[in-house]
Amino acid sequence: MNELSSPSFPSSLALHSGETSGASLLRARYGHALPAPAVWNETLDLLLSHRSVRTYLPDTLPEGAIEALVAAAQSAASSSNLQAWSLIAVEDKARKARLAALAGNQKHIIEAPLLLVWLVDLNRLSKIADARQQPAEALEYFDSFLLGAVDAALAAQNALVAVESLGLGGVYIGALRNKPLEVAAELGLPPNVFALFGLVVGRPDPARPAEIKPRLPRQAVFFREQYSFGEAGLLDVEAYNERVRAFQLEQGLPQQDWSELIANRVRGLGSLHGREQLSDALHQLGFGLK
């Protein structure tokens, strides 16, 4: 299949009587009915329809899709227009399999036709400065690495929105950071380049559809003027735990409070899967991080 398909409204999301698409998407995203804002459009429909897709058809991507995704990525904002990121498209099955092994054996990396690896790239900036016979001392500081990471994330999210606008699906792969030195070797990365995360892209398998996952209540993450998460926020989290459990029951998933998931994730080094050594690895990859 090489034809582009338009984004579709989630098949599992039934509109209630008199309900707009915006209200229905808000209900799915927050786990309960909410009035749609007075302002709404098709772009918001697309954004709120986001689902992490982990099952794919073996179809190749439509011709020109990768180039369109790169153009979308390069249209994202960039700090000081430094454009401190790069992107590697991995389509070779053997290389995808090796990267999947380094990322915890996630089968969708192999199953999907494309893995995009987003890079913090200070190498290009260093070479440009060197070509002009100028020092590049600022690249030795942590803010330069952070700048590249932010730029790469903004670019990747633009690309993911473009992916979904084409009727395709995707899911981020943070586990590439589990083995940063091995990933760098596999991708032939020079010093001052780091694989920040991956993005799997493909055509979702309609027989195994992904669903919209509920998020925290708006008031738990959105504040006016000053930060204000406290006791009331913890009550919001408890209400969210109930919505998560309802979603899990509906999807036939194991029951677990979101709070329990978070507590397990942050309680010790074991949950980092080797990423507790990331600072040392970044130094070995040439980053100063002063």
N, C-alpha and C positions, 0 to 999 in steps of 0.2 A: 504493500500500500504506500503510495507516494503522494496522495492528495492531502492537502491541508484540511483539517476539519475544524469547525468553529467550536468555541467553548460551549458546553451544555450545562443547563441547570441540573444540579445533582438529582439523579433519578430517585434516590431514596428520600428526597425532601418533599413531602407532600404539602401542597398549599392548603391551609385551613380556609374555611369559608370566609370570603372577604379579605383574606390576607394577601398583602403584596409580597413580591419576591424578597424585598429588603427585610420585611418583618419576619418572613420564614427563615431567611439566612441568619438573622439575629437570634431567632429562637434556637436554631441549631448550634450556633457558636457559643451562646451563653447557657443553653440548656433549659430555657424557659422563655415565655412570650415577652417580647419587648416591642414598644411602638417603633416603627421605622422613623428615622430622623426626617425632618421636613425636606432636607436636601438628599437626593439619591440619584444614582445613575448606573449604567451598565458596568462601568469600571469598578464601582463598589460591589456590584453583584459578583464580578470576577474575583476580587480580593477576598470577599467573605466566603467564597466557595472553595477556598484552598483546602486541599487534603494531601497528606503525605502518602504517596503511592509506592507500594512495595511489591506489586505484582504486575508484570508486563507481558504483552504479546511480543513475539520475536521479530515483529516488523521493523524494517529499517526506517529511519526518520525520513520525512519528506525532503526532496531535494531543496537545498537552500535554507533549511531550518537552522543549521548550526550558524551560518553567516548572519541570519536574522537575530539569533540569540546573542551573538557577539556584539552586533550593532546596538541591541537593547542594553546590554551590559555597559558598553562604552558611553551610553547616554546618561548613566547615573552620575550623581554629583561626585566630585573628587576634591579632596582637601588641597587648596592652593593649586589645583590643576596639576598636581604632581603625577597622578595616574600611576600610583605605586603598586600596581597589581598586574598579574599576567594570568593566562588561562591555557590549560592543556586539555585537548579533547582526546580521550582514550577510547578507541573503538576495537582495537585488537583483542580478541577473546583471551588469548594467553596472558596478555598484560593485565587485563581486567581481573582474571582469575588470581594472578599473583597479588594484585592490590587488594582484592577481596580477602585473601588470606591474611594480609597485614591489618585489615580493618575488621577483624573478628568474624570472618567467614560469612558476611552478609550476602545471601544468595542473589538478591536483586541487583547487586553490582554486576554479576555475571549475566543475569537474565535480561537486563535492559540493554539496548543497543549502544548506549552512550554513557560514559562517565566523564563529567567535566571536573577538573581539578583546579581549584582557585588558589592562586599563589600570592603571598606577600612578596613583592619583587623590588628590592632595593638595589639589585645588581645593575639594572638598567640606569638608575639615577647615578650610581657610582661611575659607570663607564662614560656617561655623558659629561660628568664633572672632570673625569680624567682626560677625556678628549679635548677639553678646554683648558687643560693644565691648571685645574682648580682643586683645592682640597675638598673633601667630602666629610668633614668632621661631624656635621649634624647627624649623619646616618648612623653614628655610633651610639646614639641615645635612644632610650626606650620609646620616646614619643614617635620616632620615625617608624619603628616597627608597628606601633599601635595605629599610626596613620595608614600604613599599608593594609593592616587587618581591617580597619573600618572601610577603606576604599574597596577592598575585595568583597566584603560583605554587602555593601550597597550595590555593587555591580552584579553580584550573584542574585540578589533578590530581584533586581530588574529583569535578569534573565529568566528567573523562575516564573515571574508574572507573564513574560512573553511565552514561555513554555505552555503555561495553562491557557493562554489566549489562543493557542493553536490547537487546542483540544488534546494536548499531550499531558503527561504527568511527570512529577519529579519528587525526589526526597534527598535531603542533605545527608552527607556522610561525615560526621565529625570524627569518627573512629580512625580516619587516616592519620590523626595526631597520635595514635597509640604507638606507632613505630616510625617516627619522623625521619630518622637517618636511613632506614631501609626504603621508605617511600621516596626520599630524595635520590637515592641511588637508582631506584627503578625508573625514575623520570629524568635522570640525568641533570639534576638541578645544580647550578653553580653556587658558590658562596653567596650569602645574602639573599637567598630565595628559599621560601618555606611554603610547603603545602598546607594551607590553612584548613581546608575541608573539601569534600567532593560534593557533586550534585549528579545523581543518577537521573537520566532522562529517557523516556520512552512512551509508547502508547499503552495506556492502562488496559489491563485485562478486564473486560466487562463482566466476566464470570466471577471475578473476585474483586468487587468494587471497594474502594476506600471510602470512608465516611468522614464527615465533618466532626472534628473532636471538640468538645466544649472547652472553653477557656475560663480563667478566673473571672469573677465578677468585675465589671468595669471599675467600681469604686475601690477594689483592692490594688489596682495598678495605676489609676489615674487620679491625680490630685491637682488642686488649684493653689497656686502661689507658693506653697511649701509642702514638703514631704510629710505625710500624715498616716503612715501605716502603723497601727497599734493594736489594741485589744479588739476594737471593732473590726479591724482587718482580719484578725484571727477567727472571728465569728463568720466572716465572709468566706474564709477558707474552709471552715467546717461545712457550710452550705454547699460549697463547691465539691467537697468530698462526696456528698450525696448525689450530686449531678453526675460526677465521674462514675460512681458505682452504677447509677441508672444506665449510663451509656455502655458500660462494660457488660451489664446484664443483657441489654438489647443486642449487643454484638457477640454475645457468647464468649466473652473474655473473662479471665480470672478476676475475681473481685479484690481490689486493693485501693485504699484511700490514696489520694494524691499526696497528702501529708506524709503518709508512710513511705511512698516512693521517694520524696524529697529527703526525708530523714535518712533513709538507707543510702541515698546517693552522696550525701555530704559527710557521713559519719567517720569515714576513714579513707586511707590511701588505696585500699583494694578496689574501690569503685572507680578509680582514675585509670585503671588498666595500663599503667606505665606512664601516664602523662604527668605524674609527679616529677619525672625527670626531664620535663620539657624545657626548662630553663637551661639545663646543661646541654641539651641537644641543640638548642638555638645558638648557644655560644660555639658549639662545634660546627654549626652551619654558617658561621661567620658574622652573626649578629652581635653588636656591641652591648646593647641593652643597658647602657650606663644610667 
